[in-house]
Amino acid sequence: MTPEENLKKLGIVLPTPPKSKGSYRGCVRAGNLVFVSGQGPAQKGTPAYIGKVGRDISAEEGYESARICGINLLAQLKEWLGELNKIEQIVSIRGFVNSTDRFWHHSAVIDGASDLMIQVFGEEKGSHSRCALGVESLPGNIATEVEMIVKVGE
C-alpha cells in the first residue's frame, strides 16, 4: 500500500500546512535528504495540547500531541514533494517534550510520532533514528514539537 492509502486506512486527512512564522522554511532539501522544520500539535490552526506533560497533560495526551505533530510533518512533506510516495526512508526524528523536571517518559511521548511513521510507511521505510528530549518550554506553551529528516528519490 502507498503512504496515502495507509493514511486513508487510518482515517487521517492531511491538513494544509501553516506558513512559517519566522525566518525559516518548512522543508529544505540537501542532496537526497529533506529536513522538515519542527511542527507542533496544531489542528485547524489551533494548538490541540497546551501545557507541561506530567503536570497539565498526561503522558497519553502527550503521545497524541506528538502524533499530531507527525501528521503535520507529513502535511509539510506532501505539500513540498507533491506525493509521499517519493519518500524512501524516514531517517531521523527529533522530538521535544515540554515537561516537568520530574517527568522522565519523553521517549514514550515521542512514540506518538514514531509509531505513526511506521504505520504510514511500514516497518522498513518508517523505522528511524530518534532523539526525545525534555525541555523547559516550547513556543506558545505547546506540549510537543517534532522535526524530521527523510530520504527521497532523485
C-alpha positions in Angstrom: 0.0 0.0 0.0 1.1 3.6 -0.6 1.6 6.1 2.2 -1.6 7.9 1.1 -3.6 4.6 1.1 -2.3 3.9 4.6 -3.3 7.4 5.8 -6.8 6.9 4.4 -7.0 3.5 6.1 -6.0 5.2 9.4 -8.7 7.8 8.8 -6.2 10.7 8.6 -6.7 13.6 6.2 -3.6 15.8 6.0 -4.2 19.4 6.8 -2.9 22.4 4.8 0.4 23.1 6.5 0.8 26.5 8.1 3.1 29.1 6.6 6.4 29.6 8.5 6.1 32.2 11.3 9.8 33.1 11.3 12.9 33.3 9.2 12.9 29.6 8.1 11.3 27.3 5.6 9.0 24.3 6.3 11.3 22.0 4.3 14.9 22.2 2.9 16.4 19.7 0.6 20.2 18.8 0.7 21.0 16.1 -1.8 18.6 13.3 -1.2 17.7 14.4 2.3 14.8 16.7 3.2 14.9 18.4 6.6 11.4 19.2 7.9 11.1 22.1 10.4 9.6 21.4 13.8 5.9 21.0 13.9 3.6 21.5 16.8 0.3 19.8 17.7 -1.9 22.2 15.7 -5.3 21.2 14.4 -7.2 23.7 12.2 -4.7 26.4 13.2 -5.1 25.9 16.9 -2.8 24.0 19.3 -4.5 20.8 20.5 -2.3 20.3 23.5 -1.0 23.2 25.7 1.0 22.9 28.9 3.5 20.7 30.5 3.4 16.9 30.2 3.5 15.5 33.7 1.5 18.4 35.2 -1.1 19.8 32.8 -1.5 16.9 30.5 -0.8 13.1 30.8 1.8 11.1 29.1 -1.0 9.5 27.0 -2.2 13.0 25.9 1.5 13.8 25.2 1.6 10.8 22.9 -1.5 12.1 21.0 0.2 15.5 20.8 3.3 14.0 19.2 1.1 12.0 16.8 -0.5 15.3 15.6 3.0 16.7 15.2 3.7 13.7 13.0 0.6 14.4 10.9 1.7 18.0 10.5 5.2 16.8 9.4 3.6 14.6 6.7 1.4 17.6 5.6 4.6 19.7 5.1 6.2 16.9 3.1 3.1 16.3 1.0 2.8 19.9 0.0 6.6 20.2 -0.7 7.0 16.9 -2.6 3.6 16.6 -4.1 3.3 12.9 -3.1 4.5 11.0 -0.1 5.5 8.0 -2.3 8.7 9.9 -3.1 9.9 9.2 0.4 12.3 6.3 0.5 13.1 6.3 4.2 12.2 8.2 7.4 15.8 8.8 8.5 15.5 10.6 11.9 13.0 12.2 14.2 13.9 14.7 17.0 11.1 15.3 19.5 10.8 17.9 22.2 8.5 17.4 25.2 7.5 20.5 27.3 7.7 18.6 30.6 8.2 19.0 34.3 11.6 18.3 35.8 10.1 15.1 37.3 8.8 13.6 34.1 11.1 11.0 32.6 9.0 9.3 29.9 9.9 11.5 26.9 10.5 8.5 24.7 7.0 7.1 25.3 5.5 10.5 24.3 7.5 10.9 21.1 6.5 7.3 20.2 3.3 9.1 19.0 5.2 10.4 16.0 7.4 7.4 15.6 4.5 4.9 15.6 2.7 7.0 13.0 5.6 6.9 10.6 5.8 3.1 10.9 2.0 2.8 10.3 2.2 5.1 7.2 5.4 3.9 5.6 5.8 0.3 7.0 8.4 -1.1 9.3 11.3 -0.9 6.8 10.8 2.6 5.5 9.2 4.0 8.6 11.8 2.9 11.2 14.3 5.7 12.0 16.9 7.0 14.4 15.5 9.3 17.1 16.1 11.7 19.9 13.5 12.5 22.6 14.2 15.5 24.8 12.5 17.1 27.7 12.6 20.9 27.6 11.6 23.7 29.9 9.3 25.4 27.4 8.2 25.4 23.8 6.7 28.2 21.6 3.1 29.1 22.7 3.5 26.6 25.6 2.7 23.7 23.2 3.2 20.2 24.7 5.4 18.8 22.0 7.3 19.7 18.9 8.8 17.2 16.4 11.2 17.7 13.5 12.2 15.1 10.9 14.7 14.1 8.2 13.6 12.0 5.3 15.4 10.4 2.3 13.8 11.0 -1.0 14.4 9.6 -4.5 16.1 11.6 -7.2 
